[in-house]
Amino acid sequence: MQASLATALEELRRLEAAALERYRALVPSVAGPAERRLAESVIDRKGAHGAKLATLAGASGEDGVELPDDWPFKAAAPKPALDAANALLSLILNEESALSRSYAALAAAAEPTAPEASFDLRALAASSGNFASWAEEHLELLGLG
């Protein structure tokens, strides 16, 4: 699929904003302090993602990039959760995994024409991957109890 870099960045910005809205909607129902702190940390850091995407979109031209047909990657459907903490952590895991893959694919596609943007996109991919890992680790710990 051919797209301009600016259009692809705007799509990622839209996906980031939607994920952030879903996270914020679930946080008040989470009783566990550790899960709440993790979600609040992710939410705080997600603001930086949106700001970086806005900066990149403003600096990008109309260079075309070739992306996979199923880009941006969709988050897996959440499994039914026993409680709000599990629901929120599962949502973060699924959303951030998909965002990480989407960032990485765009970074690879942008490398030839926009190496600086590609570098920043790889950093965003790593950050989203970290958020997904944190959520996965918390889900595993909740399963032990």
Chimera marker file (.cmm) of the C-alpha trace (Angstrom):
<marker_set name="trace">
<marker id="1" x="0.000" y="0.000" z="0.000" r="1" g="1" b="0" radius="0.5"/>
<marker id="2" x="1.417" y="3.365" z="-1.020" r="1" g="1" b="0" radius="0.5"/>
<marker id="3" x="0.885" y="6.353" z="1.319" r="1" g="1" b="0" radius="0.5"/>
<marker id="4" x="2.527" y="9.662" z="2.010" r="1" g="1" b="0" radius="0.5"/>
<marker id="5" x="4.639" y="9.762" z="5.140" r="1" g="1" b="0" radius="0.5"/>
<marker id="6" x="2.564" y="12.664" z="6.466" r="1" g="1" b="0" radius="0.5"/>
<marker id="7" x="-0.673" y="10.691" z="6.006" r="1" g="1" b="0" radius="0.5"/>
<marker id="8" x="0.791" y="7.628" z="7.717" r="1" g="1" b="0" radius="0.5"/>
<marker id="9" x="2.016" y="9.731" z="10.643" r="1" g="1" b="0" radius="0.5"/>
<marker id="10" x="-1.415" y="11.307" z="11.000" r="1" g="1" b="0" radius="0.5"/>
<marker id="11" x="-3.010" y="7.843" z="11.064" r="1" g="1" b="0" radius="0.5"/>
<marker id="12" x="-0.656" y="6.797" z="13.870" r="1" g="1" b="0" radius="0.5"/>
<marker id="13" x="-1.431" y="10.001" z="15.752" r="1" g="1" b="0" radius="0.5"/>
<marker id="14" x="-5.144" y="9.203" z="15.465" r="1" g="1" b="0" radius="0.5"/>
<marker id="15" x="-4.574" y="5.639" z="16.722" r="1" g="1" b="0" radius="0.5"/>
<marker id="16" x="-2.475" y="6.921" z="19.640" r="1" g="1" b="0" radius="0.5"/>
<marker id="17" x="-5.214" y="9.360" z="20.641" r="1" g="1" b="0" radius="0.5"/>
<marker id="18" x="-7.901" y="6.664" z="20.458" r="1" g="1" b="0" radius="0.5"/>
<marker id="19" x="-5.846" y="4.248" z="22.572" r="1" g="1" b="0" radius="0.5"/>
<marker id="20" x="-5.152" y="6.961" z="25.122" r="1" g="1" b="0" radius="0.5"/>
<marker id="21" x="-8.869" y="7.733" z="25.362" r="1" g="1" b="0" radius="0.5"/>
<marker id="22" x="-9.688" y="4.055" z="25.971" r="1" g="1" b="0" radius="0.5"/>
<marker id="23" x="-6.985" y="3.789" z="28.657" r="1" g="1" b="0" radius="0.5"/>
<marker id="24" x="-8.254" y="6.895" z="30.435" r="1" g="1" b="0" radius="0.5"/>
<marker id="25" x="-11.814" y="5.570" z="30.393" r="1" g="1" b="0" radius="0.5"/>
<marker id="26" x="-10.808" y="2.362" z="32.197" r="1" g="1" b="0" radius="0.5"/>
<marker id="27" x="-8.344" y="3.727" z="34.773" r="1" g="1" b="0" radius="0.5"/>
<marker id="28" x="-10.987" y="4.983" z="37.262" r="1" g="1" b="0" radius="0.5"/>
<marker id="29" x="-12.423" y="1.473" z="37.597" r="1" g="1" b="0" radius="0.5"/>
<marker id="30" x="-9.062" y="-0.125" z="38.495" r="1" g="1" b="0" radius="0.5"/>
<marker id="31" x="-8.749" y="-0.742" z="42.233" r="1" g="1" b="0" radius="0.5"/>
<marker id="32" x="-5.205" y="-2.152" z="42.395" r="1" g="1" b="0" radius="0.5"/>
<marker id="33" x="-2.602" y="0.548" z="43.069" r="1" g="1" b="0" radius="0.5"/>
<marker id="34" x="0.164" y="-1.155" z="41.065" r="1" g="1" b="0" radius="0.5"/>
<marker id="35" x="-2.015" y="-1.570" z="37.980" r="1" g="1" b="0" radius="0.5"/>
<marker id="36" x="-3.348" y="1.956" z="38.313" r="1" g="1" b="0" radius="0.5"/>
<marker id="37" x="0.198" y="3.387" z="38.563" r="1" g="1" b="0" radius="0.5"/>
<marker id="38" x="1.301" y="1.402" z="35.525" r="1" g="1" b="0" radius="0.5"/>
<marker id="39" x="-1.654" y="2.662" z="33.491" r="1" g="1" b="0" radius="0.5"/>
<marker id="40" x="-1.106" y="6.241" z="34.632" r="1" g="1" b="0" radius="0.5"/>
<marker id="41" x="2.564" y="5.989" z="33.677" r="1" g="1" b="0" radius="0.5"/>
<marker id="42" x="1.660" y="4.708" z="30.226" r="1" g="1" b="0" radius="0.5"/>
<marker id="43" x="-0.924" y="7.472" z="29.820" r="1" g="1" b="0" radius="0.5"/>
<marker id="44" x="1.606" y="10.147" z="30.834" r="1" g="1" b="0" radius="0.5"/>
<marker id="45" x="4.192" y="8.837" z="28.393" r="1" g="1" b="0" radius="0.5"/>
<marker id="46" x="1.667" y="8.458" z="25.560" r="1" g="1" b="0" radius="0.5"/>
<marker id="47" x="1.358" y="12.237" z="25.452" r="1" g="1" b="0" radius="0.5"/>
<marker id="48" x="4.972" y="12.373" z="24.311" r="1" g="1" b="0" radius="0.5"/>
<marker id="49" x="4.152" y="9.982" z="21.470" r="1" g="1" b="0" radius="0.5"/>
<marker id="50" x="1.437" y="12.286" z="20.188" r="1" g="1" b="0" radius="0.5"/>
<marker id="51" x="3.710" y="15.314" z="20.426" r="1" g="1" b="0" radius="0.5"/>
<marker id="52" x="6.520" y="13.518" z="18.569" r="1" g="1" b="0" radius="0.5"/>
<marker id="53" x="4.117" y="12.412" z="15.824" r="1" g="1" b="0" radius="0.5"/>
<marker id="54" x="2.844" y="15.968" z="15.405" r="1" g="1" b="0" radius="0.5"/>
<marker id="55" x="6.429" y="17.216" z="15.085" r="1" g="1" b="0" radius="0.5"/>
<marker id="56" x="7.307" y="14.524" z="12.558" r="1" g="1" b="0" radius="0.5"/>
<marker id="57" x="4.145" y="15.135" z="10.527" r="1" g="1" b="0" radius="0.5"/>
<marker id="58" x="4.893" y="18.852" z="10.409" r="1" g="1" b="0" radius="0.5"/>
<marker id="59" x="8.432" y="18.221" z="9.155" r="1" g="1" b="0" radius="0.5"/>
<marker id="60" x="7.609" y="15.455" z="6.676" r="1" g="1" b="0" radius="0.5"/>
<marker id="61" x="6.998" y="16.105" z="3.046" r="1" g="1" b="0" radius="0.5"/>
<marker id="62" x="4.780" y="14.207" z="0.705" r="1" g="1" b="0" radius="0.5"/>
<marker id="63" x="7.310" y="11.435" z="0.140" r="1" g="1" b="0" radius="0.5"/>
<marker id="64" x="5.577" y="8.172" z="-0.554" r="1" g="1" b="0" radius="0.5"/>
<marker id="65" x="6.243" y="5.076" z="1.512" r="1" g="1" b="0" radius="0.5"/>
<marker id="66" x="5.321" y="1.497" z="0.738" r="1" g="1" b="0" radius="0.5"/>
<marker id="67" x="3.520" y="-0.135" z="3.663" r="1" g="1" b="0" radius="0.5"/>
<marker id="68" x="2.082" y="-3.626" z="4.133" r="1" g="1" b="0" radius="0.5"/>
<marker id="69" x="-1.522" y="-3.941" z="2.958" r="1" g="1" b="0" radius="0.5"/>
<marker id="70" x="-2.769" y="-4.528" z="6.510" r="1" g="1" b="0" radius="0.5"/>
<marker id="71" x="-0.991" y="-1.451" z="7.900" r="1" g="1" b="0" radius="0.5"/>
<marker id="72" x="-1.678" y="-0.001" z="10.434" r="1" g="1" b="0" radius="0.5"/>
<marker id="73" x="-1.842" y="-3.233" z="12.342" r="1" g="1" b="0" radius="0.5"/>
<marker id="74" x="-4.990" y="-3.800" z="14.364" r="1" g="1" b="0" radius="0.5"/>
<marker id="75" x="-4.972" y="-4.701" z="18.033" r="1" g="1" b="0" radius="0.5"/>
<marker id="76" x="-6.122" y="-8.176" z="18.940" r="1" g="1" b="0" radius="0.5"/>
<marker id="77" x="-9.593" y="-8.353" z="20.436" r="1" g="1" b="0" radius="0.5"/>
<marker id="78" x="-9.386" y="-8.332" z="24.209" r="1" g="1" b="0" radius="0.5"/>
<marker id="79" x="-10.208" y="-11.521" z="26.064" r="1" g="1" b="0" radius="0.5"/>
<marker id="80" x="-13.050" y="-11.388" z="28.552" r="1" g="1" b="0" radius="0.5"/>
<marker id="81" x="-11.580" y="-10.065" z="31.786" r="1" g="1" b="0" radius="0.5"/>
<marker id="82" x="-12.381" y="-11.011" z="35.342" r="1" g="1" b="0" radius="0.5"/>
<marker id="83" x="-11.891" y="-7.462" z="36.608" r="1" g="1" b="0" radius="0.5"/>
<marker id="84" x="-11.068" y="-3.916" z="35.549" r="1" g="1" b="0" radius="0.5"/>
<marker id="85" x="-7.321" y="-4.328" z="36.100" r="1" g="1" b="0" radius="0.5"/>
<marker id="86" x="-7.160" y="-7.343" z="33.799" r="1" g="1" b="0" radius="0.5"/>
<marker id="87" x="-9.305" y="-5.553" z="31.212" r="1" g="1" b="0" radius="0.5"/>
<marker id="88" x="-7.075" y="-2.475" z="31.225" r="1" g="1" b="0" radius="0.5"/>
<marker id="89" x="-3.806" y="-4.406" z="31.172" r="1" g="1" b="0" radius="0.5"/>
<marker id="90" x="-5.055" y="-6.620" z="28.332" r="1" g="1" b="0" radius="0.5"/>
<marker id="91" x="-6.120" y="-3.539" z="26.404" r="1" g="1" b="0" radius="0.5"/>
<marker id="92" x="-2.703" y="-1.914" z="26.879" r="1" g="1" b="0" radius="0.5"/>
<marker id="93" x="-0.943" y="-5.133" z="25.853" r="1" g="1" b="0" radius="0.5"/>
<marker id="94" x="-2.986" y="-5.508" z="22.666" r="1" g="1" b="0" radius="0.5"/>
<marker id="95" x="-3.011" y="-1.831" z="21.656" r="1" g="1" b="0" radius="0.5"/>
<marker id="96" x="0.673" y="-1.206" z="22.319" r="1" g="1" b="0" radius="0.5"/>
<marker id="97" x="1.749" y="-4.409" z="20.570" r="1" g="1" b="0" radius="0.5"/>
<marker id="98" x="-0.145" y="-3.331" z="17.444" r="1" g="1" b="0" radius="0.5"/>
<marker id="99" x="1.198" y="0.220" z="17.676" r="1" g="1" b="0" radius="0.5"/>
<marker id="100" x="4.753" y="-1.048" z="18.099" r="1" g="1" b="0" radius="0.5"/>
<marker id="101" x="4.448" y="-3.181" z="14.964" r="1" g="1" b="0" radius="0.5"/>
<marker id="102" x="2.898" y="-0.279" z="13.055" r="1" g="1" b="0" radius="0.5"/>
<marker id="103" x="5.672" y="2.113" z="14.100" r="1" g="1" b="0" radius="0.5"/>
<marker id="104" x="8.336" y="-0.416" z="13.147" r="1" g="1" b="0" radius="0.5"/>
<marker id="105" x="6.798" y="-1.017" z="9.710" r="1" g="1" b="0" radius="0.5"/>
<marker id="106" x="6.572" y="2.718" z="9.016" r="1" g="1" b="0" radius="0.5"/>
<marker id="107" x="10.149" y="3.223" z="10.242" r="1" g="1" b="0" radius="0.5"/>
<marker id="108" x="11.398" y="0.581" z="7.815" r="1" g="1" b="0" radius="0.5"/>
<marker id="109" x="9.400" y="2.085" z="4.951" r="1" g="1" b="0" radius="0.5"/>
<marker id="110" x="10.595" y="5.631" z="5.711" r="1" g="1" b="0" radius="0.5"/>
<marker id="111" x="14.289" y="4.725" z="6.070" r="1" g="1" b="0" radius="0.5"/>
<marker id="112" x="15.325" y="5.425" z="2.444" r="1" g="1" b="0" radius="0.5"/>
<marker id="113" x="13.676" y="8.851" z="2.149" r="1" g="1" b="0" radius="0.5"/>
<marker id="114" x="13.408" y="10.082" z="5.747" r="1" g="1" b="0" radius="0.5"/>
<marker id="115" x="16.133" y="8.518" z="7.910" r="1" g="1" b="0" radius="0.5"/>
<marker id="116" x="15.628" y="10.977" z="10.785" r="1" g="1" b="0" radius="0.5"/>
<marker id="117" x="11.906" y="10.220" z="10.944" r="1" g="1" b="0" radius="0.5"/>
<marker id="118" x="12.711" y="6.524" z="10.707" r="1" g="1" b="0" radius="0.5"/>
<marker id="119" x="15.001" y="6.801" z="13.735" r="1" g="1" b="0" radius="0.5"/>
<marker id="120" x="12.275" y="8.548" z="15.761" r="1" g="1" b="0" radius="0.5"/>
<marker id="121" x="9.682" y="5.988" z="14.663" r="1" g="1" b="0" radius="0.5"/>
<marker id="122" x="11.933" y="3.147" z="15.815" r="1" g="1" b="0" radius="0.5"/>
<marker id="123" x="12.176" y="4.825" z="19.228" r="1" g="1" b="0" radius="0.5"/>
<marker id="124" x="8.380" y="5.070" z="19.377" r="1" g="1" b="0" radius="0.5"/>
<marker id="125" x="8.116" y="1.397" z="18.385" r="1" g="1" b="0" radius="0.5"/>
<marker id="126" x="10.464" y="0.462" z="21.225" r="1" g="1" b="0" radius="0.5"/>
<marker id="127" x="8.504" y="2.591" z="23.691" r="1" g="1" b="0" radius="0.5"/>
<marker id="128" x="5.168" y="1.028" z="22.738" r="1" g="1" b="0" radius="0.5"/>
<marker id="129" x="6.813" y="-2.389" z="22.917" r="1" g="1" b="0" radius="0.5"/>
<marker id="130" x="7.950" y="-1.587" z="26.453" r="1" g="1" b="0" radius="0.5"/>
<marker id="131" x="4.413" y="-0.570" z="27.452" r="1" g="1" b="0" radius="0.5"/>
<marker id="132" x="3.113" y="-3.879" z="26.092" r="1" g="1" b="0" radius="0.5"/>
<marker id="133" x="5.795" y="-5.787" z="28.014" r="1" g="1" b="0" radius="0.5"/>
<marker id="134" x="4.957" y="-3.999" z="31.246" r="1" g="1" b="0" radius="0.5"/>
<marker id="135" x="1.274" y="-4.852" z="30.843" r="1" g="1" b="0" radius="0.5"/>
<marker id="136" x="2.096" y="-8.467" z="30.023" r="1" g="1" b="0" radius="0.5"/>
<marker id="137" x="4.296" y="-8.784" z="33.113" r="1" g="1" b="0" radius="0.5"/>
<marker id="138" x="1.560" y="-7.365" z="35.320" r="1" g="1" b="0" radius="0.5"/>
<marker id="139" x="-0.986" y="-9.747" z="33.807" r="1" g="1" b="0" radius="0.5"/>
<marker id="140" x="1.337" y="-12.651" z="34.582" r="1" g="1" b="0" radius="0.5"/>
<marker id="141" x="1.746" y="-11.461" z="38.172" r="1" g="1" b="0" radius="0.5"/>
<marker id="142" x="-2.017" y="-11.130" z="38.577" r="1" g="1" b="0" radius="0.5"/>
<marker id="143" x="-2.378" y="-14.694" z="37.352" r="1" g="1" b="0" radius="0.5"/>
<marker id="144" x="-0.141" y="-15.925" z="40.161" r="1" g="1" b="0" radius="0.5"/>
<marker id="145" x="-2.370" y="-14.606" z="42.914" r="1" g="1" b="0" radius="0.5"/>
<link id1="1" id2="2" r="1" g="1" b="0" radius="0.2"/>
<link id1="2" id2="3" r="1" g="1" b="0" radius="0.2"/>
<link id1="3" id2="4" r="1" g="1" b="0" radius="0.2"/>
<link id1="4" id2="5" r="1" g="1" b="0" radius="0.2"/>
<link id1="5" id2="6" r="1" g="1" b="0" radius="0.2"/>
<link id1="6" id2="7" r="1" g="1" b="0" radius="0.2"/>
<link id1="7" id2="8" r="1" g="1" b="0" radius="0.2"/>
<link id1="8" id2="9" r="1" g="1" b="0" radius="0.2"/>
<link id1="9" id2="10" r="1" g="1" b="0" radius="0.2"/>
<link id1="10" id2="11" r="1" g="1" b="0" radius="0.2"/>
<link id1="11" id2="12" r="1" g="1" b="0" radius="0.2"/>
<link id1="12" id2="13" r="1" g="1" b="0" radius="0.2"/>
<link id1="13" id2="14" r="1" g="1" b="0" radius="0.2"/>
<link id1="14" id2="15" r="1" g="1" b="0" radius="0.2"/>
<link id1="15" id2="16" r="1" g="1" b="0" radius="0.2"/>
<link id1="16" id2="17" r="1" g="1" b="0" radius="0.2"/>
<link id1="17" id2="18" r="1" g="1" b="0" radius="0.2"/>
<link id1="18" id2="19" r="1" g="1" b="0" radius="0.2"/>
<link id1="19" id2="20" r="1" g="1" b="0" radius="0.2"/>
<link id1="20" id2="21" r="1" g="1" b="0" radius="0.2"/>
<link id1="21" id2="22" r="1" g="1" b="0" radius="0.2"/>
<link id1="22" id2="23" r="1" g="1" b="0" radius="0.2"/>
<link id1="23" id2="24" r="1" g="1" b="0" radius="0.2"/>
<link id1="24" id2="25" r="1" g="1" b="0" radius="0.2"/>
<link id1="25" id2="26" r="1" g="1" b="0" radius="0.2"/>
<link id1="26" id2="27" r="1" g="1" b="0" radius="0.2"/>
<link id1="27" id2="28" r="1" g="1" b="0" radius="0.2"/>
<link id1="28" id2="29" r="1" g="1" b="0" radius="0.2"/>
<link id1="29" id2="30" r="1" g="1" b="0" radius="0.2"/>
<link id1="30" id2="31" r="1" g="1" b="0" radius="0.2"/>
<link id1="31" id2="32" r="1" g="1" b="0" radius="0.2"/>
<link id1="32" id2="33" r="1" g="1" b="0" radius="0.2"/>
<link id1="33" id2="34" r="1" g="1" b="0" radius="0.2"/>
<link id1="34" id2="35" r="1" g="1" b="0" radius="0.2"/>
<link id1="35" id2="36" r="1" g="1" b="0" radius="0.2"/>
<link id1="36" id2="37" r="1" g="1" b="0" radius="0.2"/>
<link id1="37" id2="38" r="1" g="1" b="0" radius="0.2"/>
<link id1="38" id2="39" r="1" g="1" b="0" radius="0.2"/>
<link id1="39" id2="40" r="1" g="1" b="0" radius="0.2"/>
<link id1="40" id2="41" r="1" g="1" b="0" radius="0.2"/>
<link id1="41" id2="42" r="1" g="1" b="0" radius="0.2"/>
<link id1="42" id2="43" r="1" g="1" b="0" radius="0.2"/>
<link id1="43" id2="44" r="1" g="1" b="0" radius="0.2"/>
<link id1="44" id2="45" r="1" g="1" b="0" radius="0.2"/>
<link id1="45" id2="46" r="1" g="1" b="0" radius="0.2"/>
<link id1="46" id2="47" r="1" g="1" b="0" radius="0.2"/>
<link id1="47" id2="48" r="1" g="1" b="0" radius="0.2"/>
<link id1="48" id2="49" r="1" g="1" b="0" radius="0.2"/>
<link id1="49" id2="50" r="1" g="1" b="0" radius="0.2"/>
<link id1="50" id2="51" r="1" g="1" b="0" radius="0.2"/>
<link id1="51" id2="52" r="1" g="1" b="0" radius="0.2"/>
<link id1="52" id2="53" r="1" g="1" b="0" radius="0.2"/>
<link id1="53" id2="54" r="1" g="1" b="0" radius="0.2"/>
<link id1="54" id2="55" r="1" g="1" b="0" radius="0.2"/>
<link id1="55" id2="56" r="1" g="1" b="0" radius="0.2"/>
<link id1="56" id2="57" r="1" g="1" b="0" radius="0.2"/>
<link id1="57" id2="58" r="1" g="1" b="0" radius="0.2"/>
<link id1="58" id2="59" r="1" g="1" b="0" radius="0.2"/>
<link id1="59" id2="60" r="1" g="1" b="0" radius="0.2"/>
<link id1="60" id2="61" r="1" g="1" b="0" radius="0.2"/>
<link id1="61" id2="62" r="1" g="1" b="0" radius="0.2"/>
<link id1="62" id2="63" r="1" g="1" b="0" radius="0.2"/>
<link id1="63" id2="64" r="1" g="1" b="0" radius="0.2"/>
<link id1="64" id2="65" r="1" g="1" b="0" radius="0.2"/>
<link id1="65" id2="66" r="1" g="1" b="0" radius="0.2"/>
<link id1="66" id2="67" r="1" g="1" b="0" radius="0.2"/>
<link id1="67" id2="68" r="1" g="1" b="0" radius="0.2"/>
<link id1="68" id2="69" r="1" g="1" b="0" radius="0.2"/>
<link id1="69" id2="70" r="1" g="1" b="0" radius="0.2"/>
<link id1="70" id2="71" r="1" g="1" b="0" radius="0.2"/>
<link id1="71" id2="72" r="1" g="1" b="0" radius="0.2"/>
<link id1="72" id2="73" r="1" g="1" b="0" radius="0.2"/>
<link id1="73" id2="74" r="1" g="1" b="0" radius="0.2"/>
<link id1="74" id2="75" r="1" g="1" b="0" radius="0.2"/>
<link id1="75" id2="76" r="1" g="1" b="0" radius="0.2"/>
<link id1="76" id2="77" r="1" g="1" b="0" radius="0.2"/>
<link id1="77" id2="78" r="1" g="1" b="0" radius="0.2"/>
<link id1="78" id2="79" r="1" g="1" b="0" radius="0.2"/>
<link id1="79" id2="80" r="1" g="1" b="0" radius="0.2"/>
<link id1="80" id2="81" r="1" g="1" b="0" radius="0.2"/>
<link id1="81" id2="82" r="1" g="1" b="0" radius="0.2"/>
<link id1="82" id2="83" r="1" g="1" b="0" radius="0.2"/>
<link id1="83" id2="84" r="1" g="1" b="0" radius="0.2"/>
<link id1="84" id2="85" r="1" g="1" b="0" radius="0.2"/>
<link id1="85" id2="86" r="1" g="1" b="0" radius="0.2"/>
<link id1="86" id2="87" r="1" g="1" b="0" radius="0.2"/>
<link id1="87" id2="88" r="1" g="1" b="0" radius="0.2"/>
<link id1="88" id2="89" r="1" g="1" b="0" radius="0.2"/>
<link id1="89" id2="90" r="1" g="1" b="0" radius="0.2"/>
<link id1="90" id2="91" r="1" g="1" b="0" radius="0.2"/>
<link id1="91" id2="92" r="1" g="1" b="0" radius="0.2"/>
<link id1="92" id2="93" r="1" g="1" b="0" radius="0.2"/>
<link id1="93" id2="94" r="1" g="1" b="0" radius="0.2"/>
<link id1="94" id2="95" r="1" g="1" b="0" radius="0.2"/>
<link id1="95" id2="96" r="1" g="1" b="0" radius="0.2"/>
<link id1="96" id2="97" r="1" g="1" b="0" radius="0.2"/>
<link id1="97" id2="98" r="1" g="1" b="0" radius="0.2"/>
<link id1="98" id2="99" r="1" g="1" b="0" radius="0.2"/>
<link id1="99" id2="100" r="1" g="1" b="0" radius="0.2"/>
<link id1="100" id2="101" r="1" g="1" b="0" radius="0.2"/>
<link id1="101" id2="102" r="1" g="1" b="0" radius="0.2"/>
<link id1="102" id2="103" r="1" g="1" b="0" radius="0.2"/>
<link id1="103" id2="104" r="1" g="1" b="0" radius="0.2"/>
<link id1="104" id2="105" r="1" g="1" b="0" radius="0.2"/>
<link id1="105" id2="106" r="1" g="1" b="0" radius="0.2"/>
<link id1="106" id2="107" r="1" g="1" b="0" radius="0.2"/>
<link id1="107" id2="108" r="1" g="1" b="0" radius="0.2"/>
<link id1="108" id2="109" r="1" g="1" b="0" radius="0.2"/>
<link id1="109" id2="110" r="1" g="1" b="0" radius="0.2"/>
<link id1="110" id2="111" r="1" g="1" b="0" radius="0.2"/>
<link id1="111" id2="112" r="1" g="1" b="0" radius="0.2"/>
<link id1="112" id2="113" r="1" g="1" b="0" radius="0.2"/>
<link id1="113" id2="114" r="1" g="1" b="0" radius="0.2"/>
<link id1="114" id2="115" r="1" g="1" b="0" radius="0.2"/>
<link id1="115" id2="116" r="1" g="1" b="0" radius="0.2"/>
<link id1="116" id2="117" r="1" g="1" b="0" radius="0.2"/>
<link id1="117" id2="118" r="1" g="1" b="0" radius="0.2"/>
<link id1="118" id2="119" r="1" g="1" b="0" radius="0.2"/>
<link id1="119" id2="120" r="1" g="1" b="0" radius="0.2"/>
<link id1="120" id2="121" r="1" g="1" b="0" radius="0.2"/>
<link id1="121" id2="122" r="1" g="1" b="0" radius="0.2"/>
<link id1="122" id2="123" r="1" g="1" b="0" radius="0.2"/>
<link id1="123" id2="124" r="1" g="1" b="0" radius="0.2"/>
<link id1="124" id2="125" r="1" g="1" b="0" radius="0.2"/>
<link id1="125" id2="126" r="1" g="1" b="0" radius="0.2"/>
<link id1="126" id2="127" r="1" g="1" b="0" radius="0.2"/>
<link id1="127" id2="128" r="1" g="1" b="0" radius="0.2"/>
<link id1="128" id2="129" r="1" g="1" b="0" radius="0.2"/>
<link id1="129" id2="130" r="1" g="1" b="0" radius="0.2"/>
<link id1="130" id2="131" r="1" g="1" b="0" radius="0.2"/>
<link id1="131" id2="132" r="1" g="1" b="0" radius="0.2"/>
<link id1="132" id2="133" r="1" g="1" b="0" radius="0.2"/>
<link id1="133" id2="134" r="1" g="1" b="0" radius="0.2"/>
<link id1="134" id2="135" r="1" g="1" b="0" radius="0.2"/>
<link id1="135" id2="136" r="1" g="1" b="0" radius="0.2"/>
<link id1="136" id2="137" r="1" g="1" b="0" radius="0.2"/>
<link id1="137" id2="138" r="1" g="1" b="0" radius="0.2"/>
<link id1="138" id2="139" r="1" g="1" b="0" radius="0.2"/>
<link id1="139" id2="140" r="1" g="1" b="0" radius="0.2"/>
<link id1="140" id2="141" r="1" g="1" b="0" radius="0.2"/>
<link id1="141" id2="142" r="1" g="1" b="0" radius="0.2"/>
<link id1="142" id2="143" r="1" g="1" b="0" radius="0.2"/>
<link id1="143" id2="144" r="1" g="1" b="0" radius="0.2"/>
<link id1="144" id2="145" r="1" g="1" b="0" radius="0.2"/>
</marker_set>
